[in-house]
Amino acid sequence: MGKDITQDSYVLVRAFEVGDLVTLSPDFRYSMTVTALDLGKYIGIVTQAYSNREYMVVWTNHPLTAYSQGMFNGDHLIKVENVDGSLMRD
């Protein structure tokens, strides 16, 4: 599986491979829900990796049932095994 953070020209960036289990980063999650606290559990699988660290993610667990997949920048994702446990609690 891919590395969660790599060094790219002295800037730390998140990089993923197809098959990695990911969740939304707290910074991105809270920037989306300005009016309400989002405590939903997001778990997805990277299904495509594009240039510029863009990834197609299919959500296996997502609080908004209308969306089952989406494209995200690597800065907005974290590998599930590296995330703080409080984001994964029910």
Backbone as numpy.savetxt, mean C-alpha at the origin, in Angstrom:
# Nx Ny Nz CAx CAy CAz Cx Cy Cz
10.50 -12.17 -2.66 9.67 -10.99 -2.66 10.55 -9.74 -2.66
9.96 -8.62 -2.98 10.70 -7.37 -3.12 11.03 -6.72 -1.81
11.92 -5.77 -1.87 12.31 -4.99 -0.71 11.26 -3.92 -0.46
11.03 -3.60 0.81 10.05 -2.56 1.13 10.64 -1.18 0.89
11.92 -1.01 1.22 12.56 0.29 1.01 13.92 0.05 0.37
14.21 0.76 -0.70 15.51 0.68 -1.35 16.10 2.07 -1.42
17.40 2.14 -1.66 18.05 3.44 -1.77 18.23 3.78 -3.25
17.72 4.92 -3.66 17.76 5.34 -5.06 18.31 6.76 -5.10
19.58 6.93 -5.46 20.23 8.25 -5.52 20.10 9.00 -4.20
20.38 8.31 -3.11 20.36 8.89 -1.77 18.97 9.25 -1.27
17.94 8.80 -1.94 16.58 9.00 -1.49 15.98 7.62 -1.22
15.43 7.42 -0.03 14.81 6.14 0.28 13.43 6.09 -0.37
13.18 5.00 -1.09 11.90 4.81 -1.77 11.40 3.40 -1.49
10.10 3.23 -1.56 9.51 1.90 -1.41 9.37 1.26 -2.78
9.78 -0.01 -2.88 9.67 -0.75 -4.14 9.06 -2.11 -3.86
8.24 -2.60 -4.79 7.52 -3.85 -4.60 7.62 -4.71 -5.85
7.31 -5.99 -5.68 7.27 -6.94 -6.79 5.87 -7.53 -6.88
5.54 -8.06 -8.04 4.26 -8.73 -8.22 4.16 -9.85 -7.19
3.03 -9.91 -6.51 2.80 -10.93 -5.49 2.97 -10.44 -4.07
3.57 -9.27 -3.88 3.74 -8.73 -2.53 2.39 -8.37 -1.93
2.20 -8.68 -0.64 1.02 -8.24 0.10 1.29 -6.86 0.65
0.37 -5.93 0.41 0.58 -4.53 0.80 -0.64 -3.97 1.51
-0.44 -2.85 2.17 -1.51 -2.05 2.75 -1.20 -0.59 2.46
-2.14 0.29 2.73 -1.91 1.71 2.51 -1.06 2.28 3.63
-0.14 3.17 3.28 0.67 3.83 4.30 -0.22 4.75 5.13
0.07 4.91 6.42 -0.76 5.78 7.27 -0.84 7.22 6.74
0.25 7.77 6.24 0.21 9.14 5.73 -0.78 9.28 4.58
-0.77 8.33 3.66 -1.68 8.39 2.52 -3.12 8.13 2.96
-3.30 7.15 3.83 -4.64 6.81 4.31 -5.30 8.02 4.97
-4.58 8.71 5.81 -5.18 9.82 6.54 -5.31 11.07 5.67
-4.52 11.17 4.61 -4.69 12.30 3.69 -5.94 12.14 2.84
-6.40 10.88 2.63 -7.60 10.63 1.83 -8.87 10.92 2.62
-8.82 10.73 3.93 -10.03 10.84 4.75 -9.90 12.04 5.67
-9.94 13.20 5.11 -9.74 14.43 5.87 -10.86 14.64 6.88
-12.08 14.22 6.56 -13.21 14.51 7.43 -13.51 13.42 8.45
-13.01 12.22 8.28 -13.30 11.13 9.21 -12.09 10.22 9.36
-11.93 9.67 10.55 -10.84 8.75 10.82 -11.13 7.42 10.12
-10.18 6.92 9.35 -10.33 5.68 8.61 -9.64 4.57 9.37
-10.41 3.65 9.95 -9.85 2.54 10.71 -10.00 1.22 9.97
-10.35 1.27 8.70 -10.54 0.05 7.92 -9.24 -0.69 7.67
-9.36 -1.99 7.46 -8.19 -2.82 7.19 -8.05 -2.98 5.68
-6.93 -2.51 5.13 -6.65 -2.62 3.70 -5.57 -3.68 3.50
-5.87 -4.72 2.75 -4.87 -5.72 2.39 -5.03 -6.00 0.90
-3.93 -5.86 0.16 -3.99 -6.07 -1.27 -2.78 -6.82 -1.78
-2.87 -7.26 -3.02 -1.79 -7.98 -3.70 -1.36 -7.16 -4.90
-0.05 -6.95 -5.03 0.49 -6.26 -6.19 0.37 -7.21 -7.38
-0.38 -6.79 -8.41 -0.57 -7.65 -9.58 0.20 -7.18 -10.80
0.58 -5.91 -10.83 1.38 -5.36 -11.93 2.33 -4.33 -11.35
3.54 -4.29 -11.89 4.52 -3.26 -11.51 4.88 -2.49 -12.78
4.71 -1.18 -12.72 4.97 -0.31 -13.86 6.19 0.56 -13.59
6.57 1.36 -14.56 7.71 2.26 -14.38 7.36 3.34 -13.35
8.38 3.99 -12.84 8.21 5.06 -11.85 7.53 4.58 -10.57
7.73 3.31 -10.21 7.20 2.75 -8.97 5.69 2.89 -8.85
4.97 2.67 -9.94 3.51 2.63 -9.94 3.09 1.15 -9.92
2.08 0.83 -9.12 1.68 -0.56 -8.94 0.17 -0.70 -9.02
-0.29 -1.76 -9.69 -1.70 -2.12 -9.67 -1.90 -3.05 -8.48
-2.86 -2.70 -7.64 -3.14 -3.48 -6.44 -4.58 -3.97 -6.51
-4.77 -5.27 -6.30 -6.10 -5.84 -6.16 -6.32 -6.04 -4.67
-7.37 -5.39 -4.15 -7.65 -5.44 -2.72 -8.42 -6.70 -2.37
-7.90 -7.48 -1.42 -8.59 -8.66 -0.92 -9.43 -8.29 0.29
-9.07 -7.21 0.96 -9.83 -6.70 2.09 -9.78 -5.18 2.00
-10.95 -4.55 1.89 -11.00 -3.12 1.67 -12.33 -2.62 2.21
-12.35 -1.58 3.03 -13.61 -1.12 3.61 -14.59 -0.51 2.61
-14.12 -0.08 1.46 -15.02 0.48 0.45 -15.27 -0.59 -0.61
-16.43 -1.22 -0.58 -16.68 -2.36 -1.45 -16.79 -1.99 -2.93
-16.97 -0.72 -3.24 -17.10 -0.32 -4.64 -15.77 -0.38 -5.39
-14.65 -0.47 -4.67 -13.34 -0.46 -5.31 -12.61 -1.77 -4.98
-12.26 -2.53 -6.01 -11.55 -3.79 -5.77 -10.12 -3.74 -6.26
-9.76 -2.70 -7.02 -8.38 -2.57 -7.47 -8.09 -1.11 -7.76
-6.81 -0.79 -7.85 -6.42 0.58 -8.16 -4.93 0.67 -8.37
-4.49 1.79 -8.94 -3.08 2.03 -9.18 -2.56 2.98 -8.11
-1.41 2.63 -7.52 -0.84 3.40 -6.44 0.65 3.60 -6.66
1.15 4.72 -6.20 2.58 4.96 -6.17 3.17 4.19 -4.99
4.40 3.73 -5.13 5.05 2.98 -4.07 5.15 3.72 -2.76
5.16 5.06 -2.80 5.21 5.84 -1.56 3.94 5.71 -0.74
2.85 5.23 -1.35 1.57 5.13 -0.66 1.29 3.73 -0.14
2.26 2.80 -0.30 2.07 1.42 0.10 3.13 0.98 1.09
2.80 -0.03 1.89 3.74 -0.67 2.81 3.49 -2.17 2.73
4.56 -2.97 2.75 4.39 -4.42 2.79 3.73 -4.79 4.12
2.78 -5.72 4.07 2.01 -6.10 5.26 2.93 -6.57 6.38
3.96 -7.33 6.07 4.83 -7.86 7.13 5.68 -6.77 7.80
5.75 -5.59 7.22 6.54 -4.51 7.81 5.69 -3.42 8.47
4.39 -3.60 8.51 3.49 -2.55 9.00 3.29 -2.67 10.52
3.02 -1.54 11.15 2.67 -1.51 12.57 1.41 -2.31 12.78
1.39 -3.18 13.77 0.26 -4.07 14.01 -1.06 -3.36 14.25
-1.04 -2.12 14.69 -2.29 -1.41 14.96 -3.10 -1.17 13.68
-2.46 -1.12 12.51 -3.20 -0.95 11.26 -3.90 -2.23 10.81
-3.49 -3.38 11.35 -4.03 -4.65 10.90 -5.06 -5.24 11.87
-5.33 -4.57 12.97 -6.31 -5.07 13.94 -7.72 -4.85 13.44
-8.62 -5.75 13.88 -10.05 -5.57 13.56 -10.67 -4.58 14.51
